[in-house]
């Protein structure tokens, strides 16, 4: 069994990293290969693949689509530029890395990583050029905070999936503990580590300064649009009411936030409805490849469950007395290195680690966070974020490894340390 698993993982690595096969097709091929090699019947295997795709997308599809639409409206209305300008004025030129770390954290709370990256990176590069600052030194703190929200905090797809699929996990508690761990993680991996990157050679893409407009939204409106979904989602932890529970559901919270964004950033500023519809359709096109990847990951996860990989892991853990939180981190880290996707790693680990939850009595909220931390480790050449960073910031592969990859690994290790500390204290 372990041999078959290792062969399947090796094939997945080669397909994604070397042959550059689209991840959905790679996952589908490996799922079919492993299922047939294990001895599953054709009908059972196909049913499992369809079930895995449906259950995965059914859980996170609305979150991804609504988040992408909100992100596109924020970008098109220049709301993020308004927030960035205000924070830069507050912190001053010498504290710009710290300012952009906060900007990245705020903006990426409700947004998918790639959306937030494409939204804020042009601003970072333009600001670095204007202030004559190394763009890597300015950008790494922001990217660290964005990565942390992606791996740790609902309603991002992987954390949301983990919380909704780990029995006993609570959205508000996971969000609160995730933010608590995220603060030292982004300070160490982004701000402190970023100070050592001032000398890295970089020839970034050239973005012109955003043109001034008298029709920009106010700072208060811009910030409220970004924070609204987070406030709505967290409200259920403070108020015991059926209507609060309803609006705190991430899908409902993001839908309400989208409606508010359309009004405040669109209709109130006399933006034609047809233009806003175009923005939303553009957002759907942007994230379509990601949806395919998540569907493939769901199929792979379901086949692994049929092969009883989770029971093997549980047996290994119970016989070797490994802390379940550390084991879940290691599994997620392994899948992150293999697949290059933190979301894929988190979703797949959830299926593998689920038997441990009932057998060990581990805190499900901390289990979700440990998986999230492990899913961010050692980003390398099979990660889309790796290449986004390399191309936009204009650094070599070697320098990408010693800046981006190390940053991701530091925050993963600090995240694990935070989870273990909370486990000890709580």
Rosetta blueprint (number, residue, H / E / L):
1 X L
2 X H
3 X H
4 X H
5 X H
6 X H
7 X H
8 X H
9 X H
10 X H
11 X H
12 X H
13 X H
14 X H
15 X H
16 X H
17 X H
18 X H
19 X L
20 X L
21 X L
22 X L
23 X H
24 X H
25 X H
26 X H
27 X H
28 X H
29 X H
30 X H
31 X H
32 X H
33 X H
34 X H
35 X H
36 X H
37 X H
38 X H
39 X L
40 X L
41 X L
42 X H
43 X H
44 X H
45 X H
46 X H
47 X H
48 X H
49 X H
50 X H
51 X H
52 X H
53 X H
54 X H
55 X H
56 X H
57 X H
58 X H
59 X H
60 X H
61 X H
62 X H
63 X H
64 X H
65 X H
66 X H
67 X H
68 X H
69 X H
70 X H
71 X H
72 X H
73 X H
74 X H
75 X H
76 X H
77 X L
78 X L
79 X H
80 X H
81 X H
82 X H
83 X H
84 X H
85 X H
86 X H
87 X H
88 X H
89 X H
90 X H
91 X H
92 X L
93 X H
94 X H
95 X H
96 X H
97 X H
98 X H
99 X H
100 X H
101 X H
102 X H
103 X H
104 X H
105 X H
106 X H
107 X H
108 X H
109 X L
110 X L
111 X L
112 X L
113 X H
114 X H
115 X H
116 X H
117 X H
118 X H
119 X H
120 X H
121 X H
122 X H
123 X H
124 X H
125 X H
126 X H
127 X H
128 X H
129 X H
130 X H
131 X H
132 X L
133 X L
134 X L
135 X H
136 X H
137 X H
138 X H
139 X H
140 X H
141 X H
142 X H
143 X H
144 X H
145 X H
146 X H
147 X H
148 X H
149 X H
150 X H
151 X H
152 X H
153 X L
154 X L
155 X L
156 X L
157 X H
158 X H
159 X H
160 X H
161 X H
162 X H
163 X H
164 X H
165 X H
166 X L
167 X L
168 X L
169 X L
170 X L
171 X H
172 X H
173 X H
174 X H
175 X H
176 X H
177 X H
178 X H
179 X H
180 X H
181 X H
182 X H
183 X H
184 X H
185 X H
186 X H
187 X H
188 X H
189 X H
190 X H
191 X H
192 X H
193 X H
194 X H
195 X H
196 X H
197 X H
198 X L
199 X L
200 X L
201 X L
202 X L
203 X L
204 X L
205 X L
206 X L
207 X L
208 X L
209 X L
210 X L
211 X L
212 X L
213 X L
214 X L
215 X L
216 X L
217 X L
218 X L
219 X H
220 X H
221 X H
222 X H
223 X H
224 X H
225 X H
226 X H
227 X H
228 X H
229 X H
230 X H
231 X H
232 X H
233 X H
234 X H
235 X H
236 X H
237 X H
238 X L
239 X L
240 X L
241 X L
242 X H
243 X H
244 X H
245 X H
246 X H
247 X H
248 X L
249 X L
250 X H
251 X H
252 X H
253 X H
254 X H
255 X H
256 X H
257 X H
258 X H
259 X H
260 X H
261 X H
262 X H
263 X H
264 X H
265 X H
266 X L
267 X H
268 X H
269 X H
270 X L
271 X L
272 X L
273 X H
274 X H
275 X H
276 X H
277 X H
278 X H
279 X H
280 X H
281 X H
282 X H
283 X H
284 X H
285 X H
286 X H
287 X H
288 X H
289 X H
290 X H
291 X H
292 X H
293 X H
294 X H
295 X H
296 X H
297 X H
298 X H
299 X H
300 X H
301 X H
302 X H
303 X H
304 X H
305 X H
306 X H
307 X L
308 X L
309 X H
310 X H
311 X H
312 X H
313 X H
314 X H
315 X H
316 X H
317 X H
318 X H
319 X H
320 X H
321 X L
322 X L
323 X L
324 X H
325 X H
326 X H
327 X H
328 X H
329 X H
330 X H
331 X H
332 X H
333 X H
334 X H
335 X H
336 X H
337 X H
338 X H
339 X H
340 X L
341 X L
342 X H
343 X H
344 X H
345 X H
346 X H
347 X H
348 X H
349 X H
350 X H
351 X H
352 X H
353 X H
354 X H
355 X H
356 X H
357 X H
358 X H
359 X H
360 X H
361 X L
362 X L
363 X L
364 X H
365 X H
366 X H
367 X H
368 X H
369 X H
370 X H
371 X H
372 X H
373 X H
374 X H
375 X L
376 X L
377 X L
378 X L
379 X L
380 X L
381 X L
382 X L
383 X L
384 X H
385 X H
386 X H
387 X H
388 X H
389 X H
390 X H
391 X H
392 X H
393 X H
394 X L
395 X L
396 X L
397 X H
398 X H
399 X H
400 X H
401 X H
402 X H
403 X H
404 X H
405 X H
406 X H
407 X H
408 X H
409 X H
410 X H
411 X H
412 X H
413 X H
414 X H
415 X H
416 X H
417 X H
418 X H
419 X H
420 X H
421 X H
422 X H
423 X H
424 X H
425 X H
426 X L
